[in-house]
Amino acid sequence: MSRDALVVGVNTYQYLSGLQAPAHDAEAIAQKLYSQGEFRVHRLPEIINSGQPQIGLKTPVTLRDLETALINLFKPKGANVPHTALFYFSGHGIQREVGIQEGYLAPSDSNPDVGFYGLSLFWLRRLLQESPVRQRIILLDCCHSGEFLNFLEADPGARPGTDRLFMAASREYEAAYESLDGTYSVFTQALLTGLDPQRSESGIVTNHSLTSSVNNALKGELQQPLFENSGSEIILTRGASSTTAKKLPQPTDICPYRGLEFFDEAHAEYFFGREDLTDQLLDELRKGRFVAVVGASGSGKSSLVRAGLIWELRQGQKFSGSDRWRIKLLTPTHRPLKSLASAFVDLNVSDLERAEQLRRAEVFLQDGGAGLAQLVQPVY
């Protein structure tokens, strides 16, 4: 199975301020993917130095160059479609707002003053929607790269049979910044550390372990990564002595079959076969704040929500920041408002304090929607 990577680092700009880090960062990523990721790496811009390809420090990259390289990566002609395709970009990002916000990756010839912004992220998403590549990885290290995760614009969706990782260096309102005291930019340094298989107990780095590593590395930093994982696990790099063989679990007295009971978070390791549906629910949550799961009695709705969706949200590996959410579970019963109030009671306090919290919650709920908003506000 072939693995192709397009690694882009743009230092030189005709109409925007020049940068120092992108070419250096991109070359480090290219070497890591080639040496430990088994990727065929295409660099842009590419020069030959002492017989070896490397990212050009002063070589420009035009919009046509970038579009052509992306089409060749994600939508190649003929039957030679890679199984895994990775796109890394380091350079300027531009946000345009004329009625709506639009994000662009800026090649060397970008000139916002005349309306020439660069590579549209909407165009990139359309390309990914039509791509036959099974595993897609997108890594963006540029200011306003968080715009890429504005799924209201045009989400490519979690297509069954495909796996993906999208990761951006910063939120829309933050400017990605170059490290003042490090060798690489803040985000790329975190990527390089996370991609090192020697730091993994198994000697293998996957999309899930990478997002966890980058999140931990940038915790508390000004620049916070945004990411999305969907589908099955993607192996990114591996060490020389690594193995993909998994240890078989020791026999236990636990019966994983739940019978007529639903699967809960505690049973997530035994919950199989609903990965695509779980990814679809995660996609719906990104698009809106209210998601209804409707189906016949006994069809597995509760198991899907509890052992699938909620378990994934608590892990924080597929939905950026969801591991910091406060998730409340509610079974309406014959007294739904009482049950709703009880969901906001802290079980780790004294009986007296719990009773007072329950009383306050019930008072809030007597005011309807406005009261519920007041009840939720201190929690979230």
C-alpha positions as CSV (number, residue, x, y, z in Angstrom):
1,M,0.0,0.0,0.0
2,S,1.5,3.3,-1.1
3,R,1.9,6.3,1.2
4,D,2.4,9.7,-0.4
5,A,3.1,13.1,1.3
6,L,3.1,16.6,0.0
7,V,5.2,18.9,2.3
8,V,5.0,22.6,1.6
9,G,7.0,25.4,3.3
10,V,6.7,28.9,2.0
11,N,9.3,31.5,3.2
12,T,9.2,33.9,0.2
13,Y,6.3,36.2,-0.6
14,Q,6.0,38.9,-3.2
15,Y,3.3,41.0,-1.5
16,L,3.2,39.7,2.1
17,S,5.9,39.8,4.7
18,G,8.5,37.0,4.4
19,L,8.9,34.2,7.0
20,Q,11.8,32.4,8.5
21,A,10.4,29.1,9.9
22,P,8.3,27.4,7.2
23,A,11.0,26.0,5.0
24,H,13.0,24.8,7.9
25,D,9.9,23.3,9.6
26,A,8.7,21.6,6.4
27,E,12.1,20.0,5.7
28,A,12.1,18.5,9.2
29,I,8.6,17.1,8.7
30,A,9.6,15.7,5.3
31,Q,12.6,13.9,6.7
32,K,10.6,12.4,9.6
33,L,7.9,11.1,7.2
34,Y,10.4,9.6,4.8
35,S,12.7,8.0,7.4
36,Q,10.1,6.7,9.9
37,G,6.8,7.0,8.1
38,E,7.6,5.1,4.9
39,F,6.1,8.0,2.9
40,R,7.1,9.0,-0.6
41,V,7.7,12.7,0.0
42,H,7.1,15.4,-2.6
43,R,8.6,18.7,-1.4
44,L,7.3,22.2,-2.5
45,P,9.3,24.2,-3.3
46,E,12.0,21.6,-4.0
47,I,15.7,22.1,-4.8
48,I,18.5,19.7,-5.1
49,N,21.4,20.3,-2.7
50,S,24.4,18.0,-2.8
51,G,22.3,15.5,-4.7
52,Q,19.6,15.4,-2.1
53,P,16.1,17.0,-2.4
54,Q,15.2,19.7,0.2
55,I,12.8,22.5,0.7
56,G,14.0,25.7,-1.0
57,L,14.5,28.6,1.4
58,K,14.1,31.3,-1.2
59,T,12.2,29.5,-4.0
60,P,8.7,30.8,-4.6
61,V,5.6,28.6,-4.7
62,T,2.8,29.8,-7.0
63,L,-0.9,29.0,-6.6
64,R,-0.8,26.9,-9.8
65,D,2.1,24.9,-8.3
66,L,0.2,24.3,-5.1
67,E,-3.1,23.3,-6.8
68,T,-1.4,21.0,-9.2
69,A,0.5,19.2,-6.4
70,L,-2.7,18.8,-4.3
71,I,-4.6,17.4,-7.3
72,N,-1.8,14.9,-8.0
73,L,-1.9,13.9,-4.3
74,F,-5.6,13.5,-3.6
75,K,-7.1,13.0,-7.0
76,P,-4.4,11.4,-9.3
77,K,-5.1,10.3,-12.8
78,G,-5.0,6.5,-13.5
79,A,-5.1,3.6,-11.1
80,N,-2.1,4.6,-9.0
81,V,-4.1,6.0,-6.1
82,P,-2.2,6.0,-2.8
83,H,-3.7,4.3,0.2
84,T,-2.5,7.1,2.5
85,A,-2.0,10.8,1.5
86,L,-0.6,13.5,3.8
87,F,-0.5,17.2,3.2
88,Y,1.6,19.5,5.4
89,F,1.6,23.3,4.9
90,S,3.6,25.9,6.7
91,G,3.3,29.6,5.7
92,H,0.9,32.5,5.8
93,G,-2.9,31.9,6.1
94,I,-5.3,34.6,5.1
95,Q,-8.8,35.2,6.3
96,R,-11.2,37.1,4.0
97,E,-14.4,38.5,5.3
98,V,-16.9,40.0,2.9
99,G,-20.3,39.0,4.3
100,I,-18.9,35.5,5.1
101,Q,-15.5,34.4,6.4
102,E,-13.3,32.5,4.0
103,G,-9.9,31.0,4.7
104,Y,-7.0,30.7,2.3
105,L,-3.5,29.2,2.3
106,A,-1.1,31.8,0.9
107,P,1.4,30.8,-1.8
108,S,4.2,33.2,-2.8
109,D,2.1,35.1,-5.3
110,S,-0.8,35.9,-3.0
111,N,-1.8,39.6,-3.2
112,P,-4.9,40.4,-1.1
113,D,-4.8,44.1,-2.2
114,V,-6.0,43.0,-5.7
115,G,-8.3,40.2,-4.5
116,F,-5.8,37.4,-5.1
117,Y,-5.8,35.5,-1.8
118,G,-4.4,32.1,-2.6
119,L,-5.7,28.5,-2.2
120,S,-9.2,28.5,-0.9
121,L,-9.9,26.1,1.9
122,F,-13.3,25.5,0.5
123,W,-11.7,24.3,-2.7
124,L,-9.5,22.0,-0.7
125,R,-12.5,20.5,1.1
126,R,-14.2,19.9,-2.2
127,L,-11.1,18.2,-3.5
128,L,-11.1,15.9,-0.4
129,Q,-14.8,15.1,-0.9
130,E,-14.1,13.8,-4.3
131,S,-10.8,12.1,-3.4
132,P,-10.6,8.3,-3.7
133,V,-7.8,8.1,-1.2
134,R,-8.6,5.9,1.8
135,Q,-6.6,7.7,4.5
136,R,-6.2,11.5,4.5
137,I,-4.0,13.5,6.8
138,I,-4.0,17.4,6.7
139,L,-1.6,19.4,8.9
140,L,-1.7,23.2,8.7
141,D,0.8,25.4,10.5
142,C,-0.2,28.9,9.6
143,C,-2.1,31.9,11.0
144,H,-5.8,31.6,10.8
145,S,-5.5,27.9,10.0
146,G,-8.2,27.3,12.5
147,E,-10.5,28.5,9.7
148,F,-10.1,25.0,8.1
149,L,-12.1,23.6,10.9
150,N,-15.1,25.8,10.3
151,F,-17.3,22.9,9.3
152,L,-20.3,25.1,8.6
153,E,-18.6,26.2,5.4
154,A,-18.2,22.8,3.7
155,D,-17.4,19.7,5.7
156,P,-16.1,16.8,3.6
157,G,-17.9,14.5,6.1
158,A,-16.9,11.2,7.7
159,R,-17.4,9.0,4.7
160,P,-17.7,5.2,5.5
161,G,-14.6,3.4,4.5
162,T,-12.3,6.4,4.9
163,D,-10.0,7.5,7.7
164,R,-8.9,11.0,8.3
165,L,-6.9,13.4,10.6
166,F,-7.2,17.1,10.3
167,M,-5.0,19.3,12.5
168,A,-4.6,23.1,12.5
169,A,-2.1,25.2,14.4
170,S,-4.4,27.7,15.9
171,R,-7.9,28.9,16.3
172,E,-9.4,31.4,13.8
173,Y,-8.8,34.3,16.1
174,E,-5.3,33.5,17.0
175,A,-2.2,34.1,14.8
176,A,0.1,31.1,14.6
177,Y,3.5,32.3,15.8
178,E,7.1,31.3,15.4
179,S,8.9,30.0,18.4
180,L,11.2,32.7,19.9
181,D,13.6,30.3,21.5
182,G,13.2,27.0,19.7
183,T,14.5,25.4,16.5
184,Y,11.0,25.1,15.0
185,S,7.7,26.8,15.2
186,V,5.6,25.9,18.2
187,F,3.1,23.7,16.4
188,T,5.7,21.9,14.2
189,Q,7.9,21.2,17.2
190,A,5.0,19.6,18.9
191,L,4.3,17.6,15.7
192,L,7.9,16.4,15.4
193,T,7.9,15.3,19.1
194,G,4.6,13.5,18.7
195,L,5.7,11.8,15.5
196,D,8.8,10.3,17.1
197,P,8.1,6.5,17.5
198,Q,10.8,6.2,20.1
199,R,8.6,8.1,22.5
200,S,5.8,5.5,22.1
201,E,5.8,2.3,24.1
202,S,4.7,0.3,21.1
203,G,7.2,2.1,18.7
204,I,4.2,3.1,16.6
205,V,2.6,6.6,16.3
206,T,-1.0,6.8,15.2
207,N,-3.4,9.7,14.5
208,H,-4.9,9.3,17.9
209,S,-1.6,9.2,19.8
210,L,-0.3,12.2,17.8
211,T,-3.3,14.3,18.7
212,S,-3.0,13.4,22.3
213,S,0.7,14.2,22.3
214,V,0.3,17.6,20.6
215,N,-2.5,18.5,22.9
216,N,-0.4,17.7,26.0
217,A,2.6,19.6,24.5
218,L,0.6,22.7,23.9
219,K,-1.5,22.7,27.0
220,G,-1.5,26.1,28.5
221,E,0.2,27.7,25.4
222,L,-1.3,30.6,23.6
223,Q,-1.5,28.6,20.4
224,Q,-4.0,25.8,20.8
225,P,-4.4,23.1,18.1
226,L,-7.7,22.1,16.6
227,F,-8.2,18.6,15.2
228,E,-10.6,16.0,14.0
229,N,-10.2,12.3,13.7
230,S,-12.6,9.9,12.1
231,G,-12.7,6.3,10.9
232,S,-10.1,3.7,11.9
233,E,-6.6,4.2,13.2
234,I,-4.0,5.6,10.9
235,I,-0.3,4.6,11.4
236,L,1.9,7.6,10.8
237,T,5.4,6.5,11.9
238,R,7.0,3.5,13.4
239,G,10.4,2.5,14.9
240,A,12.7,-0.1,13.5
241,S,11.7,-2.7,16.2
242,S,8.0,-1.8,16.4
243,T,5.2,-4.3,15.9
244,T,1.6,-3.9,15.2
245,A,0.7,-7.2,16.9
246,K,-1.6,-6.5,19.9
247,K,-1.4,-8.4,23.1
248,L,-4.4,-10.6,23.7
249,P,-6.3,-9.7,26.8
250,Q,-6.2,-12.1,29.7
251,P,-9.4,-14.1,30.2
252,T,-11.7,-12.5,32.8
253,D,-15.0,-13.4,34.4
254,I,-16.7,-10.5,32.7
255,C,-19.3,-11.4,30.1
256,P,-19.2,-8.7,27.3
257,Y,-22.7,-9.6,26.1
258,R,-25.2,-7.1,27.7
259,G,-28.4,-8.9,26.7
260,L,-31.2,-6.5,26.9
261,E,-29.1,-3.9,28.9
262,F,-27.5,-1.0,27.0
263,F,-23.7,-0.6,26.7
264,D,-22.4,2.2,28.9
265,E,-19.1,4.1,28.9
266,A,-17.7,1.4,31.2
267,H,-18.4,-1.2,28.5
268,A,-16.9,0.8,25.6
269,E,-14.1,-1.7,25.0
270,Y,-16.7,-4.3,24.2
271,F,-18.8,-2.1,22.0
272,F,-18.1,-2.8,18.3
273,G,-19.7,-2.3,14.9
274,R,-21.0,1.3,15.3
275,E,-17.8,3.3,14.5
276,D,-19.3,4.9,11.4
277,L,-22.5,5.9,13.2
278,T,-20.4,7.3,16.1
279,D,-18.4,9.4,13.6
280,Q,-21.6,10.6,12.0
281,L,-22.9,11.8,15.4
282,L,-19.6,13.6,16.0
283,D,-20.0,15.3,12.6
284,E,-23.5,16.4,13.5
285,L,-22.3,17.9,16.8
286,R,-19.8,20.0,14.9
287,K,-22.5,21.4,12.7
288,G,-25.1,22.2,15.4
289,R,-25.7,22.2,19.2
290,F,-28.7,19.9,19.1
291,V,-28.6,16.3,17.8
292,A,-31.5,13.9,18.1
293,V,-31.0,10.1,17.8
294,V,-34.2,8.5,16.8
295,G,-35.0,4.8,16.2
296,A,-37.1,1.9,17.1
297,S,-37.0,0.5,20.7
298,G,-34.2,-1.9,21.1
299,S,-32.2,-0.7,18.0
300,G,-29.2,0.3,20.1
301,K,-29.7,4.1,20.5
302,S,-28.6,4.2,24.2
303,S,-25.6,2.1,23.5
304,L,-24.6,4.2,20.6
305,V,-24.8,7.4,22.6
306,R,-23.3,6.2,25.8
307,A,-20.6,3.7,24.7
308,G,-20.0,5.3,21.4
309,L,-20.5,9.1,21.3
310,I,-20.1,10.1,24.9
311,W,-17.1,7.8,25.4
312,E,-15.4,9.3,22.3
313,L,-16.2,12.8,23.6
314,R,-14.6,12.1,26.9
315,Q,-11.4,10.8,25.2
316,G,-11.0,14.0,23.3
317,Q,-9.2,12.3,20.4
318,K,-11.8,12.8,17.7
319,F,-13.3,16.2,18.6
320,S,-11.0,18.9,19.6
321,G,-11.5,20.0,23.2
322,S,-14.3,17.6,24.0
323,D,-12.4,16.0,26.8
324,R,-12.9,19.2,28.8
325,W,-16.7,19.2,28.4
326,R,-18.9,18.7,31.3
327,I,-21.3,16.0,30.2
328,K,-24.6,15.4,32.1
329,L,-26.7,12.3,31.6
330,L,-30.4,12.4,32.1
331,T,-33.1,9.7,32.1
332,P,-36.4,11.6,32.1
333,T,-38.5,9.0,34.1
334,H,-42.1,10.1,35.0
335,R,-40.7,13.3,36.6
336,P,-38.5,14.8,33.9
337,L,-37.9,18.2,35.6
338,K,-36.9,16.5,38.9
339,S,-34.5,14.2,36.9
340,L,-33.1,17.3,35.1
341,A,-32.5,19.1,38.3
342,S,-30.8,16.0,39.9
343,A,-28.3,15.9,36.9
344,F,-26.8,19.2,38.1
345,V,-26.2,18.0,41.7
346,D,-22.6,17.3,42.8
347,L,-22.5,13.8,44.3
348,N,-19.2,14.5,46.0
349,V,-20.6,16.9,48.6
350,S,-22.5,16.3,51.8
351,D,-26.2,15.3,51.9
352,L,-27.1,18.7,53.2
353,E,-25.3,20.5,50.3
354,R,-26.8,18.1,47.7
355,A,-30.3,18.9,49.0
356,E,-29.6,22.6,48.7
357,Q,-28.2,22.2,45.2
358,L,-31.3,20.3,44.2
359,R,-33.6,22.9,45.7
360,R,-31.8,25.7,43.8
361,A,-31.9,23.7,40.5
362,E,-35.6,23.1,40.9
363,V,-36.2,26.8,41.5
364,F,-34.3,27.7,38.3
365,L,-36.2,25.2,36.3
366,Q,-39.5,26.8,37.3
367,D,-38.6,29.7,35.1
368,G,-38.5,27.5,32.0
369,G,-35.8,28.1,29.4
370,A,-34.4,31.2,31.0
371,G,-34.0,29.3,34.3
372,L,-32.3,26.4,32.5
373,A,-29.8,28.9,30.9
374,Q,-29.0,30.2,34.4
375,L,-28.6,26.7,35.7
376,V,-26.2,25.7,33.0
377,Q,-24.1,28.8,33.0
378,P,-22.1,28.1,36.2
379,V,-21.3,24.6,34.9
380,Y,-20.2,25.5,31.4
